[in-house]
Amino acid sequence: MESNSPSTVSWVIWQLLDSNLPTGGFAHSYGLEAALQLKYFDLQSVDEEIRVTGLLAFARQTMEQQASLLLPMVSAAHHAAKDATALLKCTDAGSSVSMVSRWATLDKECHALITTEGGRRASTAQGLALLRLACDNIPSLSSQHCQWLRTARDLIRGRVGDRHRGDAAGASEPLGVPHHMSILSARGHQAPVFGWLCQALGVDAVTCVRMFCYLVLRDLMAAATRLGLVGPLAAVRLQMTLYEDAEAVVGRFLEQEASERATGGKEGGRGPRQENPLLDILQGAHEKLYSRLFIS
């Protein structure tokens, strides 16, 4: 099965959005649990209408935050993977180094942009889970892409240098990359892994950023249900209500990205950024809660 076959791309999209995909998204609340306990956005109101209004406000602000902070990283990884596609025709070690170096650079930028430890752990846990799943369970990936994914996974685990030097049992099977590869470091943040994997599977850039935004909404509404803010049916209704807002967020991001690419980022380009300090503070406060249902 070809990864870029038009007849299979839709199936790939549905698989990546499936709630049964074991990437751990439902273990995180995007700061919603902290907002509830710290009494922000009127989430503890006994009036259901006020509570729902607060939840919608939180969801819209979260989407805006993700669009300004992580959608640029998703898109950059997708474009970097597309630029690196020609390298897959090469079998030399240098091409592997170039591909992994590009991804590791984006991963490092993502780590610097996410300022809370809880947010970082949520991002890396989901990214590594997605990477682990892709390495061994997606048959439509080319052998070259699989090799890159395994190299990236080993880089996160800190095994690149070990495998060059040989382990305690004396094994020294190389990864197919030069020894100086071991100076790279990576943590496996979700946004760069997701963007790169979508491109490898033939998903276009616009659909890729829409998918990422959908995952944010899906996990946020699931968290709201588990926290007892709304029931399952109400969560479905609210999520569908938010699709127009999500499309507007994605549209503004794509318009700004196109403008920045047209001007080379020299005129008004702001790049990835934190736009809502309150949400950042709430996510950082999650670890200090007395009792917690979610990891972040």
N, C-alpha and C positions, 0 to 999 in steps of 0.2 A: 504493500500500500504506500503510495507516494504521499509525503507530508504536505505537498503543495497542490494536491489534486482538488479542484473545485468541488467535486462531489463528496469529498470527505471533510472539508474544512468546517462545515456546519456541525457535523457530528463531533468534531474536536472541540468546538466552542461549547456545545452543550455539556460535554464531559468535564471541561475545565470549570464550568459554572455549577456543576452538580453538587448538591449539599453533601453527598456521600463521599466526595473526594477527600481523602484523609490528610488535609493540610492544617487542621487545627484552628480554623477561623472562628469557630463557635466558642472558643475558650477566651475570647477577648471582647471587650465591650466598648472600645474607643473612648474610654473615660465616662461612659454613661453611668456605670455603677457608682463612681465617685461623685458625679453630679447629683445622683439620687440621694446619696447619704449626706452630702454637704448642702443639700436643699437649694440647688441651682435650677433654674428653668421651671420652677413650680412643679417639679416632678412628683412631689409628695402630697400634692393637693388631693383632697377627698372628692373634689369636683372632677369628674372624668373629662369634661370638655376642657378645663384648664390644664389638666395633666396631658392630654393629647396635644394641645397647642404647644406646651412646653417641649414635648417629645419631637414634634415637627420642627420646632425652632432649633433644637439640638441637632437633629439629623441634617437640616439644611446647612448649618454652620460647620458640621463635620465634613460634609461633602465639599464645601468651599475650601476647608483646610486641606483636605486630601488632594484637591485639584491643584492648589498652589504649591503643596509640599512634595507629593509623591507622583502625581501624574507626569510632571516633567521628567522624573527618573524612569518611569515606565516607558515613556515615549523615547527618551534618549537611548535606553537599552534596546528597544525595538529597532531604532534606526542604526545603532552600532552593529547589531546582529545582521541587519540587512547589508550594511557596508562590508561586513566580514564574510558574507556568503561566498564571495569569490575565493576566499582563502580555503574553503572547504575542498576545493578542487586540488589543493596542494596536500601532500602527505608528509612534508618535512616538518621538523620540530619547530622551526621558526614561525610557521603559520599558527600552530597551537599556542605558542607563547603570545603572539599578537592578539589572538582572540581572548584568551584568558586575562591578559593585561588590560584590555579595554573594559571587560566586565568588572575586574577587580577595582579599577579606578572609579567606576560608577558606584560600586558597593561602598567604597571608602567615602565618597561624597554623601551617599545616603546616610551612612552612620553619623557623619558630622551634622547633618541637617535634623535628624531626630534627636532631640536634646534630653528626653527623659529615659531613664533606664527601663521603665516598664514598656514604653513605646519601642525601644530598641529590642527588647526581648521578644515582644509580640511579632515584630517585623522579621527578626532572624529565625524565630521558631517556624513561622509559616513559610519563609523562603527556603529554609533547609528541608522542610517536609516536602515542599514542591519539587525541589531539586532531587531529593532521594527518590520520590515517586517517579519522576521523569527518567532517571537513570536506568531503571530496570523494568518499567511497566508501560512504556509508550512505544509500541512496535513501529509506528509510522515515522519515528525519528531516524534520520540517516545514521550510518555507523560513525561518520565524522562528528556529527552532533553529539552522539552518545559518548564518544571519546572525550569531547570537550566538557560535557556535563560531569563525567566521572573525575576528570582532572580538577574541575572547579570544586566538586564535593571533597576531594582529597585535600585541596588547598585550604578549605574551611576547617577540615579536621586537623590540619597541621601535619599531614602525612607526606607531603611532597618531598620535603627534605629527608624525612626518615626513609622513604623508599629509594631515594638516590643513594643514601649511605648504607642501606641494608638494615633489616631489623635484627632482633636478638637471635633469631634462629638462623641468621646468615643469609636470608633471602635478599636479593638486591635487584629485583626486576624493575627496570626503569619505566617511567610513565610516558616516555617518548618526548620529553622536553628537556632542555639543557639544565644543568645544575643551578644556574642563577635564577631559575624559576622559583626556587625555595625562598627568595627574598620577598616575594609577593605575599600579601596577607589579605584575607577576606573573611567576612562574617556571614554572608549569605542572606542579605536583606531581601524582603519579598519583592519590592518594586522592580529592581533590576533583573531578578530571576524571572519574574512573570513576563516582563517585556521581551526578554531575550527568548524565552521558551515559546511565546506566542508567535514570534517571527519564524522561529525554527519549524513550527507546525503549520505555517502558511497563513496565519491570521493577520489581516491587514492592520495598520497602525490605528486607524480610527476605531475599528471594532475592539482592538486591544484596550484602549483607554476607556471605552464604554464598559467593557467587561470588568475592569478593575473597579470602576465606580459602582457597578452593580454589586460586586462582592462586598463593598463597604456597606451599602444599603441592606443587603441580605443579612450580613452578620449583625448589623446594628439593630434591625427589627427582631432578629432572633434573641438578642440580648435583652431587648425591651420586654419580650414575652417571658423569658425566664426570670426576669426581675419582677414580674407581676404588674408592670405598668399598663399593659394592654393584653387582651386575649389573642389567641392564634388567628382568629378570623379578622379581628380588628387590625392586627399587624399586617396581614395581607392587604387589606384595604388601604392602610396608611402607606405601605410601600408602593402600591400602584399610584397613589396620589402624588408621591414624590418623584415619579419618573419624569414628569415635565421639568421639575427643578433640576434633576440630574442631567437631563439633556441640555438644559441651559448652561449648567456648569461646564459640561464637556464642550459645548459650542464655544463658550468664551475662552476656554483653554486652547482649543484648536485654532481659533482666530488669533489669539496672542502668539501662539507658537509659530504660525505661518508668518506673522508680521516680523517676529524676531529672526526667523530664518531668512526672510527677504532682505532685512537690513544688516544681517550678520551679527545681530545682538547688540548693535551699537546705538540704536535709537529707541530708548524706552524699555529695553529688555531688562527684566528683573530676575529672571531665572527662578529656580526653586526657592521657596521661602515659607516661613511661619507667618501666617496672617492673623491668627487668632490666639493671642497669648493665654486667654482664659482656658481654652480647651487644652492647651499644653500644660497649664498648671493643674487642671483637673486630672489629666492622665498621670502627671507626676505624683499627685496626691493619693493615687490609688493604693500604692504600697503602704501607706500610713493608716489605711482604714482598719478598724478593729476586727471586722469580719468581712470576708470577701468571697464572692461566688466565682468571679472571673480572675484570670491571671493578670489582666490589664484592663 
